[in-house]
Amino acid sequence: MTATRPMTTDRFRECLAIIGWTQNELARQLGINGSTAHQYARGIRPIQPELAEWLENLTTARIQAGLPRNWKNGAISPDSTKAA
């Protein structure tokens, strides 16, 4: 997926929320300083197209993957773990 326009700060934060990451977790994953991720979120530092594309790809994968089959209230249903 190629980003055609710069990622907005709103979209940046939305992607992190969908992926389930905080700004600090993004920084950890990328091996960057936490303040850099905060600057992306506040629009102080532009979000590079490669980072935007990577986040969009992760977001798409998370949406497509959904939750595990038979997932209920944060746990796999006991019936779903029995051998057939």
C-alpha positions in Angstrom: 0.0 0.0 0.0 1.5 3.3 -1.0 0.5 6.4 0.9 -0.4 9.2 -1.5 -0.8 12.0 1.0 0.8 12.6 4.4 -0.6 10.8 7.3 -2.5 13.1 9.6 -2.0 13.1 13.4 -5.6 11.9 13.8 -5.0 8.9 11.5 -1.6 8.2 13.3 -3.4 8.0 16.6 -6.3 6.0 15.1 -3.8 3.4 13.7 -2.1 3.1 17.0 -5.4 2.5 18.8 -6.5 -0.1 16.3 -3.2 -1.9 16.5 -3.4 -1.6 20.3 -0.2 0.3 20.8 0.6 3.4 22.8 3.0 5.9 21.4 5.7 4.5 23.8 5.1 1.0 22.4 5.5 2.3 18.9 8.8 3.9 19.9 9.9 0.6 21.5 9.0 -1.4 18.4 10.9 1.1 16.1 13.8 1.5 18.4 13.3 5.3 18.6 13.0 7.7 21.5 9.5 8.0 23.0 9.6 11.8 22.4 9.9 11.2 18.7 6.6 9.2 18.7 4.9 11.9 20.7 6.1 14.5 18.2 4.5 12.5 15.4 1.3 12.4 17.3 1.3 16.2 18.0 2.3 17.1 14.4 5.6 18.6 15.5 7.6 16.0 13.4 6.3 14.9 10.0 5.4 11.2 9.7 7.6 9.7 7.0 5.8 8.0 4.2 7.5 4.7 5.0 6.3 4.8 8.6 2.8 5.8 7.5 2.6 2.9 5.0 3.9 0.4 7.7 1.3 1.6 10.2 -1.5 1.4 7.6 -0.4 -2.1 6.7 -0.4 -3.2 10.4 -3.8 -1.5 10.9 -5.2 -3.4 7.9 -3.8 -6.7 9.1 -5.3 -6.1 12.6 -8.7 -5.3 11.2 -8.7 -8.3 8.9 -7.4 -10.7 11.6 -10.2 -9.8 14.0 -10.4 -11.8 17.2 -9.8 -15.6 17.6 -12.7 -17.8 16.7 -14.9 -18.6 19.7 -13.4 -15.7 21.7 -15.9 -14.7 24.4 -15.4 -12.2 27.2 -11.6 -12.3 26.9 -11.3 -16.1 27.0 -11.6 -19.0 24.6 -14.8 -20.9 25.2 -14.0 -24.2 27.1 -16.1 -26.1 24.5 -13.8 -24.8 21.7 -10.7 -26.4 23.2 -12.0 -30.0 23.3 -10.6 -32.4 20.7 -13.1 -33.4 18.1 
